[in-house]
């Protein structure tokens, strides 16, 4: 079982991006999709899971999230496209179990 997850949500392909960290990825994405999480993602309709990465330690996940947030937008897009070229919603396509 993973201790932490870093994830990227998008509003659409090449749309608004959101980077987050959580210890329960499935539940957190559900909260975003149901608009239960107040703030940025609810306001801008950012709820499509396009990238995620597991970590054995939550502090490593938090450190990686902070690094990703500092990246240039193009680097984030390249990271997504390397893992998910079609920008599929990994939550709705059953990739996330």
Buried (B, 14 or more C-beta within 10 A) or exposed (E): EBEBBBBBBBBEEEBBBBBBBBBEBEEBBBBBBEEEBEEEBBEBEBBBBBBBBEBEEBEBBBBBBEEBBEEEEEEBBEBBBEEBEEBBBBBEEEEBE
